[in-house]
């Protein structure tokens, strides 16, 4: 007797020590589903990145609109001449006798006619060899050693159809980023729901296996007393001990599943994994949502589905891009202005610099004529992309409709399973109570009691699994339909606080 008692105590000592250690831990913070969603929408990394992307595209949109305003730039430069430029000119260009021949003939010839004794000067005849030498070998340097310049320039588009169309495309970029941010929120909500329900399922399974362990322990104690009173055989005692031993690993596995599911929930929420939190409520609280008729909802629309909305925005972008490529063949008109100051010196005495201003204002008209077919090929390329997007959108819509039908079928199956499993659980509980009392009075065997316990455990797990299948399928269906974060006007509301109805 002492040997059996010591064996039992040593066998259950680790479990008792673990239970005592769990009791000494701090009380965890209970979170409802609404609390978990609220925390996740503010702390989840995916949501934060999506919000930053919206902010980035907003800045990009502002940068695109800045092209409509004047672009003003200032400039300044300094150049040091290393070797001055040499200019060459033909020698005939400097023949002074030929330049003044007409003057001598018109004014000096009559004067010399009155004084025939004075010899009349004759123009010198140029030497061809010297003229050739002066034309090819002699030159003079131009410019100064230092060149300073400073100025300001401005330009502004007046007529540019392609630029105007690009502004519309940037608006679509912002819309696409906002829709992607909404998609991240929808995905986060679905992940939090599934992780939260997984925690509830893991805890329900732990409670079921713990209850089975407690029943096995009660049966073992009862058989132990009967064995001591010589009312039970050693075989019954051994089988009871085996049943109790087999129940312990299931409890440990269920408890480990609870911890893992809580870690997964913390990771999806974006909080520290060391946070001491727990989920509130049970799966039975959500069983009432399984009682309505799914067919009353009618035809479910994909109007608010995030994927379809993103594809629609991309289609609009491609349509705008086609027009923008067409507008590349239209003339553009821009206004330009320039003002500059220039100075050329041989020294660095700034106070004596002589600055020469230069300025202009003008209109620049650019008329595209021929680019080797580039613009036409760009239009064809975007059209092909639009056709690819149409094919992708049709296929995506088909897949989403299949997914919706699959979720509805899973929910309907879970409803039927829950109804039958609930009845089976009630029957299994009655059967176990009857088997326990019958065995206590010796009217049934231990095998009957173990079979009743196994049937009860399985029935309880099926009930919890049915509720879990329903709520997870419902969460996936809601995410696919994308009804959240949409206002009454059909526009995206990213700052809307999610409330689980």
C-alpha positions in Angstrom: 0.0 0.0 0.0 2.7 2.4 1.0 4.6 1.6 -2.2 1.6 2.3 -4.4 0.9 5.6 -2.7 4.5 6.8 -3.0 4.5 5.8 -6.6 1.4 7.8 -7.3 2.7 10.9 -5.4 6.0 10.8 -7.3 4.3 10.4 -10.6 2.0 13.4 -10.1 4.5 15.6 -8.3 5.6 17.5 -11.5 2.0 18.3 -12.4 1.2 19.5 -8.9 4.4 21.7 -8.9 3.5 23.2 -12.2 0.0 24.0 -11.1 1.3 25.7 -8.0 3.8 27.7 -10.1 0.9 28.8 -12.3 -1.1 30.0 -9.4 1.7 32.2 -8.2 2.0 34.1 -11.4 0.5 37.6 -11.8 -3.1 37.9 -13.0 -3.1 38.3 -16.7 -4.9 41.2 -18.4 -8.1 40.0 -20.0 -8.7 41.3 -23.5 -11.9 41.2 -25.4 -12.0 40.8 -29.2 -12.7 44.6 -29.6 -9.7 45.4 -27.4 -7.4 43.1 -29.4 -8.6 44.7 -32.7 -8.1 48.2 -31.4 -4.6 47.5 -30.2 -3.7 45.7 -33.5 -4.9 48.6 -35.7 -2.6 50.9 -33.8 0.4 48.7 -33.2 0.5 46.2 -36.0 3.6 46.6 -38.2 1.8 46.0 -41.5 -0.7 48.7 -40.7 2.0 51.2 -39.8 3.9 50.5 -43.0 0.7 51.0 -45.1 0.0 54.3 -43.4 3.6 55.4 -44.2 3.0 54.5 -47.8 -0.1 56.7 -47.9 1.9 59.5 -46.5 4.7 58.9 -49.1 2.3 59.0 -52.0 0.8 62.2 -50.7 4.2 63.8 -50.8 4.8 62.4 -54.3 1.4 63.9 -55.4 2.4 67.3 -54.1 5.7 67.0 -55.9 3.9 66.3 -59.2 1.7 69.4 -58.7 4.8 71.5 -58.2 5.5 71.2 -61.9 2.7 73.6 -62.5 4.5 76.4 -60.7 7.5 78.4 -61.9 10.8 76.7 -61.5 13.4 79.3 -60.3 17.1 78.5 -60.2 20.1 80.6 -59.3 23.6 80.0 -60.7 27.1 81.3 -60.2 30.4 80.4 -61.9 34.1 81.3 -62.1 36.5 80.4 -64.8 40.2 80.8 -64.9 41.8 81.0 -68.4 44.8 78.8 -68.7 45.6 79.6 -72.4 43.8 82.5 -74.1 42.2 82.0 -77.4 44.0 83.4 -80.5 42.2 85.0 -83.4 43.6 85.3 -86.9 42.4 87.7 -89.7 43.5 88.3 -93.3 46.1 91.1 -93.8 44.0 92.7 -96.5 41.6 93.7 -93.8 44.2 96.2 -92.4 45.4 97.8 -95.8 45.1 101.5 -94.9 46.0 102.7 -98.4 43.1 100.9 -99.9 40.8 102.2 -97.2 41.8 105.8 -98.0 42.3 105.6 -101.8 38.9 107.2 -102.4 39.6 110.0 -100.0 42.9 110.8 -101.8 41.3 110.8 -105.2 38.4 113.1 -104.2 40.1 115.7 -102.0 43.8 115.7 -102.4 44.0 115.3 -106.2 42.6 118.7 -107.0 45.0 120.3 -104.5 48.1 118.7 -106.1 46.9 119.8 -109.5 47.4 123.5 -108.5 51.0 122.7 -107.6 52.5 120.5 -110.3 55.9 120.8 -108.8 54.9 118.8 -105.7 55.0 115.0 -106.4 51.7 113.2 -105.8 52.0 110.2 -103.4 51.2 106.9 -104.9 49.6 104.1 -102.9 51.9 101.3 -101.9 51.3 98.1 -103.7 51.0 95.1 -101.3 53.6 92.4 -101.5 51.8 89.1 -102.1 54.4 87.2 -100.0 54.0 89.5 -97.0 50.2 89.4 -97.3 50.3 85.6 -97.2 52.7 85.8 -94.2 50.4 88.2 -92.3 47.3 86.1 -93.1 48.7 82.8 -91.9 51.2 83.4 -89.1 50.2 86.5 -87.2 47.3 86.6 -84.7 46.3 88.2 -81.4 44.9 86.8 -78.1 41.4 87.7 -76.9 39.7 87.6 -73.6 40.9 88.0 -70.0 42.3 85.7 -67.4 39.3 85.6 -65.0 35.6 85.3 -66.0 32.9 85.8 -63.3 29.1 85.2 -63.9 26.0 85.0 -61.7 22.4 84.9 -62.6 18.9 83.6 -62.1 16.6 81.7 -64.4 12.9 80.8 -64.3 10.6 78.7 -66.4 6.9 77.8 -66.3 4.8 75.5 -68.4 1.8 77.3 -70.0 0.4 74.5 -72.2 1.4 70.9 -71.5 -1.4 68.4 -71.9 0.8 65.4 -71.0 1.8 67.1 -67.7 -1.8 67.8 -66.8 -2.7 64.2 -67.4 0.2 63.0 -65.2 -1.4 64.9 -62.4 -4.5 62.7 -62.7 -2.3 59.7 -62.6 -0.6 60.9 -59.3 -4.1 61.3 -57.8 -4.8 57.7 -58.7 -1.5 56.7 -56.9 -2.8 58.2 -53.7 -6.1 56.4 -54.1 -4.3 53.1 -54.6 -2.1 53.6 -51.6 -5.2 54.4 -49.4 -6.9 51.3 -50.7 -3.8 49.2 -50.0 -3.8 50.6 -46.4 -7.4 49.6 -46.1 -6.5 46.1 -47.4 -3.8 45.9 -44.7 -6.3 46.8 -42.0 -8.8 44.2 -43.3 -6.1 41.5 -43.3 -5.0 42.5 -39.8 -8.6 42.3 -38.5 -9.1 38.9 -40.0 -5.7 37.7 -38.6 -6.6 39.0 -35.1 -10.0 37.4 -35.2 -8.6 34.0 -36.2 -5.8 34.2 -33.6 -8.2 35.2 -30.9 -10.6 32.4 -31.8 -7.6 30.0 -31.9 -6.8 31.0 -28.3 -10.4 30.3 -27.2 -10.3 26.9 -29.0 -7.0 26.0 -27.3 -8.4 27.0 -23.9 -11.6 25.0 -24.5 -9.5 22.0 -25.5 -7.3 22.5 -22.4 -10.5 22.5 -20.2 -11.8 19.4 -21.9 -8.6 17.4 -21.4 -8.2 18.8 -17.9 -11.7 17.6 -17.1 -10.9 14.2 -18.5 -7.8 14.1 -16.3 -9.8 15.0 -13.3 -12.4 12.3 -14.1 -9.5 9.8 -14.6 -8.0 10.8 -11.2 -11.4 10.5 -9.5 -11.9 7.0 -11.0 -8.4 6.0 -10.0 -9.0 7.1 -6.4 -12.3 5.2 -6.3 -10.8 2.0 -7.7 -7.9 2.4 -5.3 -10.3 2.4 -2.4 -12.2 -0.5 -3.8 -9.0 -2.4 -4.3 -8.0 -1.8 -0.7 -11.4 -3.1 0.3 -10.8 -6.2 -1.9 -13.8 -5.2 -4.1 -11.7 -4.5 -7.2 -9.1 -6.6 -9.0 -5.5 -5.6 -9.6 -6.3 -5.5 -13.3 -8.9 -2.8 -12.8 -6.4 -0.8 -10.7 -3.7 -1.2 -13.3 -6.1 -0.1 -16.1 -7.2 3.0 -14.1 -3.6 3.9 -13.5 -2.9 3.6 -17.3 -5.9 5.7 -18.2 -4.7 8.4 -15.7 -1.2 8.3 -17.1 -2.5 8.6 -20.7 -4.5 11.7 -19.7 -1.5 13.7 -18.4 0.3 14.2 -21.8 -2.9 15.5 -23.4 -3.2 18.1 -20.6 0.4 19.2 -21.2 -0.1 19.4 -25.0 -3.3 21.4 -24.6 -1.6 23.8 -22.2 1.3 24.3 -24.6 -1.2 25.0 -27.4 -2.7 27.8 -25.2 0.7 29.4 -24.8 1.5 29.2 -28.5 -1.9 30.6 -29.5 -1.4 33.5 -27.1 2.1 34.2 -28.6 0.6 34.2 -32.1 -2.1 36.6 -31.0 0.5 38.9 -29.4 2.6 38.8 -32.6 -0.4 39.7 -34.8 -1.4 42.5 -32.4 2.2 43.9 -32.5 2.8 43.8 -28.7 5.6 42.4 -26.7 5.6 38.7 -26.5 6.3 38.9 -22.7 3.1 40.8 -22.1 0.9 38.9 -19.6 -2.5 38.9 -21.4 -5.3 36.4 -21.8 -8.5 36.3 -23.9 -11.9 36.9 -22.3 -15.0 34.9 -22.9 -15.4 31.5 -24.5 -16.5 30.0 -27.8 -20.0 29.5 -26.4 -20.4 33.3 -26.5 -20.2 33.2 -30.3 -22.5 30.2 -30.7 -25.5 32.5 -30.9 -24.2 33.9 -34.2 -24.6 30.5 -35.7 -28.4 30.5 -35.4 -29.4 32.8 -38.2 -30.2 31.7 -41.8 -27.3 32.3 -44.1 -29.6 32.4 -47.2 -31.4 35.6 -45.9 -28.3 37.6 -46.8 -29.1 37.2 -50.5 -26.4 37.8 -53.2 -23.1 38.9 -51.7 -21.4 41.7 -53.6 -17.7 42.2 -54.2 -18.2 46.0 -54.5 -16.2 46.7 -51.4 -13.6 43.9 -51.9 -10.2 45.5 -51.5 -8.5 43.5 -54.3 -11.3 44.4 -56.8 -11.1 48.0 -55.8 -7.3 48.1 -56.3 -7.7 46.5 -59.8 -10.3 49.1 -60.7 -8.0 51.9 -59.6 -5.1 50.4 -61.6 -7.4 50.1 -64.7 -8.2 53.9 -64.3 -4.5 54.6 -64.0 -3.8 52.7 -67.3 -6.6 54.6 -69.0 -5.1 57.9 -67.9 -1.6 56.7 -68.9 -2.9 55.9 -72.5 -4.2 59.4 -72.8 -0.9 60.8 -71.4 1.1 58.9 -74.0 -1.2 60.3 -76.7 -0.8 63.8 -75.5 3.0 63.4 -75.9 2.4 64.2 -79.6 0.8 67.6 -78.8 2.8 70.8 -78.9 3.9 72.4 -75.6 4.3 76.0 -74.7 6.4 77.4 -71.8 7.5 80.7 -70.5 11.2 81.4 -69.7 13.2 84.2 -68.1 16.9 84.8 -67.5 18.9 87.5 -65.9 22.7 87.3 -65.5 25.7 89.4 -64.7 29.2 88.8 -66.3 32.6 90.3 -65.6 36.0 89.6 -67.2 39.1 90.7 -65.3 42.8 90.1 -65.1 43.0 90.7 -61.4 41.0 90.0 -58.2 40.1 93.6 -57.2 36.4 93.0 -56.8 35.6 96.7 -56.2 36.8 97.6 -59.6 35.0 94.8 -61.5 32.8 96.0 -64.3 29.7 93.9 -64.4 27.7 93.5 -67.7 24.0 92.6 -67.2 22.2 90.4 -69.6 18.5 89.3 -69.5 15.7 88.0 -71.6 12.2 86.7 -71.4 10.7 84.4 -74.0 8.2 81.8 -75.1 9.3 78.3 -76.0 7.1 76.3 -78.4 8.0 72.7 -78.9 6.3 70.7 -81.6 6.9 66.9 -81.7 7.3 65.8 -85.3 9.1 62.5 -85.4 10.5 60.2 -82.8 11.0 56.9 -84.7 7.6 55.5 -83.6 8.4 55.7 -79.9 5.2 57.4 -78.9 3.0 55.1 -80.8 4.7 52.0 -79.4 4.3 53.4 -75.9 0.6 53.7 -76.4 0.4 50.1 -77.7 2.4 48.9 -74.7 0.0 50.5 -72.2 -3.0 49.0 -74.1 -1.5 45.6 -73.7 -1.1 46.2 -70.0 -4.7 47.2 -69.8 -5.8 44.0 -71.5 -3.6 41.9 -69.1 -5.3 43.7 -66.2 -8.8 42.9 -67.6 -7.9 39.2 -67.7 -6.5 39.3 -64.2 -9.5 41.1 -62.9 -11.9 38.6 -64.4 -9.9 35.7 -63.0 -9.7 37.4 -59.6 -13.4 38.0 -59.5 -14.0 34.3 -60.3 -11.7 33.1 -57.5 -13.2 35.5 -55.0 -16.7 34.2 -55.8 -15.5 30.6 -55.3 -14.0 31.7 -51.9 -17.3 33.3 -50.8 -19.2 30.1 -51.7 -16.6 28.1 -49.8 -16.9 30.2 -46.7 -20.7 30.0 -46.8 -20.5 26.3 -47.2 -18.1 26.0 -44.2 -20.4 28.1 -42.1 -23.4 26.1 -43.0 -21.5 22.8 -42.3 -20.3 24.2 -39.0 -23.9 25.1 -38.0 -25.1 21.5 -38.8 -22.1 20.1 -36.9 -22.7 22.3 -33.9 -26.4 21.2 -33.7 -25.6 17.5 -33.8 -22.5 17.9 -31.6 -24.4 19.7 -28.9 -26.9 16.9 -28.7 -24.1 14.4 -28.7 -22.3 16.2 -25.9 -25.5 16.2 -23.7 -26.0 12.5 -24.4 -22.4 11.7 -23.7 -22.5 13.6 -20.4 -25.6 11.6 -19.3 -24.0 8.4 -20.4 -20.8 9.1 -18.4 -22.8 9.9 -15.3 -24.8 6.7 -15.7 -21.6 4.7 -16.3 -19.9 6.2 -13.3 -22.8 5.4 -10.9 -23.2 2.0 -12.4 -19.6 1.2 -11.9 -19.8 2.5 -8.4 -22.5 0.0 -7.5 -20.8 -2.7 -9.5 -23.3 -3.0 -12.4 -20.8 -2.0 -15.2 -17.2 -2.5 -15.9 -14.2 -0.1 -16.0 -14.2 -0.5 -19.8 -17.7 0.9 -20.0 -16.6 3.9 -17.9 -13.6 4.6 -20.0 -15.6 4.4 -23.2 -18.1 6.9 -21.8 -15.3 9.2 -20.8 -13.7 9.0 -24.3 -17.1 9.7 -25.9 -17.7 12.7 -23.7 -14.2 14.1 -24.5 -14.7 13.7 -28.2 -18.2 15.2 -28.1 -17.0 18.3 -26.2 -14.1 18.8 -28.6 -16.4 18.5 -31.6 -18.7 21.2 -30.2 -15.8 23.6 -29.7 -14.4 22.8 -33.1 -17.7 23.5 -34.8 -18.0 26.9 -33.2 -14.4 27.7 -34.2 -14.9 26.6 -37.8 -18.0 28.9 -38.0 -16.4 32.0 -36.6 -13.1 31.7 -38.6 -15.1 31.1 -41.8 -17.2 34.1 -41.0 -14.1 36.3 -40.3 -12.7 35.3 -43.7 -16.0 36.0 -45.4 -16.1 39.5 -43.8 -12.6 40.2 -44.9 -13.4 39.1 -48.5 -16.5 41.2 -48.7 -14.5 44.2 -47.3 -17.4 45.9 -45.6 -15.1 47.5 -42.9 -13.4 50.9 -43.1 -16.0 52.1 -45.6 -18.2 55.1 -44.9 -21.8 55.7 -45.8 -20.6 57.5 -49.0 -18.6 54.5 -50.1 -15.2 56.2 -49.4 -12.4 54.7 -47.4 -12.2 55.7 -43.8 -8.9 54.6 -42.4 -9.3 56.3 -39.1 -12.6 54.6 -38.4 -12.6 52.7 -35.1 -13.5 49.1 -35.6 -16.4 47.8 -33.6 -17.3 44.2 -33.9 -21.1 44.0 -34.4 
